[in-house]
Amino acid sequence: MELLVVTGAGIAEKVANSSNPWIYLSIVLIFAALFAGRYIFNYLVQLDQSHREESKEREKALMSHLERSNESQERTAHALEGINASLSTLEGRVDRIEKHAYKKESA
């Protein structure tokens, strides 16, 4: 029983001595391209998945910020309504004081 040992140099020599070495080279290049394509595809899928997770986290943070911002704007709106009511009351009082002061001056 013989043990067949094929070295890289032996393979290269057989390919070089064959009648069509370009066929072997083409096969090697096709396998290399398939391997590289598979590696790149897996990398892109993994990259897409990590970007999706980051986007979900960023969206959660933005929604939380938006909710806090909306609550703050609602509090500001209520405060402005209170200020407007106080200002209206104050304007009424000033008008009455002016009318009363005008009556005293003309009398």
BAKOL-962653 format. One line per 3 residues: number of its first residue (from 1); for each residue y, z, x of N, C-alpha, C. Coordinates in Angstrom, 2 decimals. Layout:
BAKOL-962653
NUM) Y:Z:X:Y:Z:X:Y:Z:X | ...
//
This chain:
BAKOL-962653
1) -1.17:0.00:0.85:0.00:0.00:0.00:1.24:0.00:0.90 | 2.06:-0.96:0.66:3.26:-1.09:1.48:4.46:-0.52:0.75 | 5.29:0.12:1.50:6.54:0.64:0.95:7.63:-0.38:1.27
4) 8.24:-0.88:0.23:9.27:-1.89:0.41:10.61:-1.20:0.54 | 11.19:-1.30:1.70:12.50:-0.70:1.95:13.50:-1.83:2.09 | 14.50:-1.79:1.24:15.51:-2.83:1.28:16.83:-2.17:1.66
7) 17.40:-2.60:2.73:18.68:-2.05:3.16:19.81:-2.95:2.66 | 21.01:-2.42:2.75:22.17:-3.21:2.34:22.32:-4.47:3.16 | 22.03:-4.37:4.45:22.13:-5.54:5.31:21.07:-6.57:4.95
10) 19.90:-6.07:4.55:18.83:-6.99:4.17:19.19:-7.74:2.90 | 19.78:-7.04:1.95:20.19:-7.69:0.70:21.27:-8.71:0.98 | 22.23:-8.34:1.81:23.32:-9.27:2.13:22.77:-10.51:2.84
13) 21.79:-10.31:3.71:21.22:-11.45:4.43:20.47:-12.38:3.47 | 19.73:-11.80:2.51:19.00:-12.62:1.55:19.96:-13.40:0.65 | 21.06:-12.73:0.25:22.05:-13.42:-0.60:22.71:-14.54:0.18
16) 23.04:-14.29:1.44:23.71:-15.31:2.25:22.80:-16.49:2.52 | 21.51:-16.26:2.66:20.57:-17.33:2.95:20.10:-18.07:1.70 | 20.44:-17.54:0.53:20.00:-18.20:-0.70:20.80:-19.48:-0.91
19) 20.30:-20.31:-1.83:20.96:-21.59:-2.06:22.25:-21.44:-2.88 | 22.35:-20.40:-3.71:23.55:-20.18:-4.54:24.04:-18.73:-4.42 | 24.72:-18.39:-3.34:25.18:-16.99:-3.18:26.27:-16.61:-4.20
22) 26.98:-17.58:-4.74:28.05:-17.29:-5.69:27.51:-16.73:-7.00 | 26.29:-17.05:-7.34:25.68:-16.49:-8.56:25.51:-14.99:-8.40 | 25.02:-14.57:-7.23:24.84:-13.13:-6.99:26.19:-12.41:-6.97
25) 27.14:-13.04:-6.32:28.48:-12.44:-6.26:29.08:-12.33:-7.66 | 28.88:-13.36:-8.46:29.39:-13.33:-9.84:28.73:-12.21:-10.64 | 27.44:-12.02:-10.46:26.73:-10.95:-11.17:27.27:-9.59:-10.74
28) 27.46:-9.40:-9.46:28.01:-8.13:-8.95:29.41:-7.90:-9.50 | 30.23:-8.95:-9.51:31.59:-8.82:-10.03:31.59:-8.51:-11.53 | 30.67:-9.11:-12.26:30.59:-8.83:-13.70:30.22:-7.38:-13.93
31) 29.22:-6.89:-13.19:28.84:-5.47:-13.34:29.98:-4.54:-12.92 | 30.68:-4.91:-11.84:31.82:-4.09:-11.40:32.92:-4.09:-12.46 | 33.17:-5.25:-13.06:34.20:-5.33:-14.11:33.79:-4.53:-15.33
34) 32.51:-4.60:-15.70:32.03:-3.81:-16.84:32.14:-2.32:-16.57 | 31.77:-1.90:-15.36:31.87:-0.50:-15.00:33.33:-0.04:-15.02 | 34.21:-0.85:-14.42:35.64:-0.50:-14.40:36.21:-0.48:-15.81
37) 35.81:-1.44:-16.64:36.29:-1.48:-18.02:35.84:-0.26:-18.80 | 34.60:0.15:-18.59:34.09:1.35:-19.28:34.86:2.59:-18.83 | 35.08:2.69:-17.51:35.82:3.83:-16.97:37.24:3.86:-17.53
40) 37.91:2.73:-17.55:39.28:2.66:-18.06:39.31:2.97:-19.55 | 38.35:2.45:-20.30:38.29:2.72:-21.74:38.12:4.21:-22.01 | 37.20:4.85:-21.29:37.00:6.29:-21.47:38.24:7.08:-21.09
43) 38.91:6.66:-20.02:40.14:7.34:-19.61:41.22:7.19:-20.68 | 41.37:5.99:-21.23:42.39:5.76:-22.26:42.08:6.54:-23.54 | 40.80:6.64:-23.90:40.43:7.41:-25.08:40.76:8.88:-24.87
46) 40.45:9.40:-23.68:40.75:10.80:-23.37:42.26:11.02:-23.35 | 43.00:10.10:-22.78:44.47:10.21:-22.73:45.06:10.18:-24.14 | 44.55:9.29:-24.99:45.01:9.22:-26.37:44.74:10.52:-27.11
49) 43.56:11.09:-26.89:43.21:12.35:-27.56:44.14:13.47:-27.11 | 44.43:13.56:-25.83:45.32:14.62:-25.35:46.74:14.40:-25.88 | 47.19:13.15:-25.98:48.52:12.88:-26.53:48.58:13.24:-28.01
52) 47.49:13.00:-28.73:47.47:13.36:-30.15:47.56:14.87:-30.31 | 46.85:15.63:-29.48:46.92:17.08:-29.55:48.32:17.58:-29.22 | 48.93:17.01:-28.18:50.29:17.39:-27.82:51.26:17.06:-28.95
55) 51.06:15.93:-29.59:51.94:15.52:-30.70:51.81:16.48:-31.87 | 50.59:16.92:-32.15:50.39:17.87:-33.25:51.09:19.19:-32.95 | 50.97:19.67:-31.71:51.65:20.91:-31.33:53.16:20.74:-31.41
58) 53.66:19.61:-30.93:55.11:19.36:-30.97:55.59:19.27:-32.42 | 54.80:18.64:-33.28:55.17:18.52:-34.69:55.20:19.90:-35.36 | 54.24:20.74:-35.03:54.24:22.10:-35.60:55.49:22.87:-35.16
61) 55.83:22.75:-33.88:57.03:23.44:-33.38:58.29:22.89:-34.06 | 58.36:21.57:-34.24:59.53:20.98:-34.89:59.63:21.40:-36.35 | 58.50:21.47:-37.04:58.52:21.90:-38.44:58.95:23.35:-38.55
64) 58.48:24.19:-37.64:58.90:25.60:-37.63:60.41:25.70:-37.40 | 60.90:24.93:-36.45:62.35:24.93:-36.18:63.13:24.42:-37.39 | 62.61:23.38:-38.04:63.28:22.83:-39.21:63.34:23.86:-40.35
67) 62.26:24.59:-40.55:62.25:25.61:-41.60:63.26:26.70:-41.29 | 63.31:27.15:-40.03:64.30:28.17:-39.66:65.71:27.64:-39.84 | 65.92:26.38:-39.48:67.24:25.77:-39.62:67.65:25.68:-41.09
70) 66.70:25.30:-41.94:66.99:25.22:-43.38:67.35:26.59:-43.94 | 66.60:27.62:-43.53:66.90:28.98:-43.99:68.30:29.40:-43.54 | 68.64:29.09:-42.30:69.96:29.42:-41.78:71.06:28.69:-42.56
73) 70.84:27.44:-42.87:71.83:26.68:-43.63:71.97:27.22:-45.05 | 70.87:27.67:-45.65:70.95:28.26:-46.99:71.76:29.55:-46.95 | 71.53:30.38:-45.92:72.32:31.62:-45.80:73.80:31.29:-45.60
76) 74.08:30.26:-44.81:75.47:29.86:-44.59:76.10:29.36:-45.88 | 75.34:28.61:-46.66:75.86:28.10:-47.94:76.17:29.24:-48.89 | 75.29:30.25:-48.95:75.55:31.40:-49.82:76.78:32.18:-49.35
79) 76.91:32.31:-48.03:78.08:33.01:-47.49:79.36:32.25:-47.82 | 79.32:30.92:-47.72:80.51:30.12:-48.05:80.85:30.22:-49.53 | 79.83:30.27:-50.38:80.09:30.45:-51.82:80.78:31.78:-52.08
82) 80.32:32.84:-51.37:80.96:34.15:-51.52:82.39:34.13:-51.01 | 82.62:33.47:-49.89:83.98:33.36:-49.35:84.86:32.59:-50.31 | 84.33:31.50:-50.89:85.10:30.71:-51.85:85.47:31.54:-53.07
85) 84.53:32.33:-53.56:84.83:33.19:-54.71:85.90:34.22:-54.36 | 85.78:34.83:-53.19:86.78:35.81:-52.75:88.14:35.15:-52.58 | 88.18:33.96:-52.04:89.44:33.25:-51.85:90.07:32.91:-53.19
88) 89.26:32.49:-54.15:89.80:32.20:-55.48:90.40:33.45:-56.12 | 89.70:34.56:-55.99:90.22:35.83:-56.52:91.52:36.21:-55.82 | 91.56:36.04:-54.50:92.75:36.36:-53.73:93.92:35.46:-54.13
91) 93.66:34.18:-54.35:94.73:33.27:-54.78:95.28:33.69:-56.13 | 94.41:34.12:-57.02:94.87:34.59:-58.33:95.75:35.82:-58.19 | 95.36:36.73:-57.34:96.17:37.94:-57.12:97.53:37.60:-56.51
94) 97.53:36.69:-55.53:98.79:36.30:-54.89:99.70:35.63:-55.93 | 99.15:34.79:-56.79:99.95:34.14:-57.83:100.57:35.20:-58.75 | 99.77:36.20:-59.13:100.32:37.25:-60.01:101.41:38.05:-59.31
97) 101.20:38.33:-58.01:102.23:39.07:-57.26:103.50:38.24:-57.17 | 103.36:36.93:-56.91:104.53:36.07:-56.82:105.27:36.01:-58.16 | 104.55:35.91:-59.27:105.18:35.88:-60.58:105.91:37.19:-60.87
100) 105.25:38.30:-60.51:105.86:39.60:-60.74:107.11:39.77:-59.87 | 107.03:39.33:-58.59:108.18:39.43:-57.69:109.30:38.50:-58.15 | 109.00:37.33:-58.66:110.00:36.40:-59.14:110.72:36.95:-60.37
103) 109.96:37.63:-61.25:110.56:38.22:-62.43:111.53:39.32:-62.02 | 111.17:40.12:-61.03:112.05:41.21:-60.59:113.32:40.65:-59.96 | 113.22:39.54:-59.22:114.39:38.96:-58.57:115.34:38.35:-59.61
106) 114.80:37.72:-60.63:115.67:37.08:-61.62:116.25:38.09:-62.59 | 115.69:39.26:-62.69:116.22:40.23:-63.64:117.35:41.02:-63.12
//
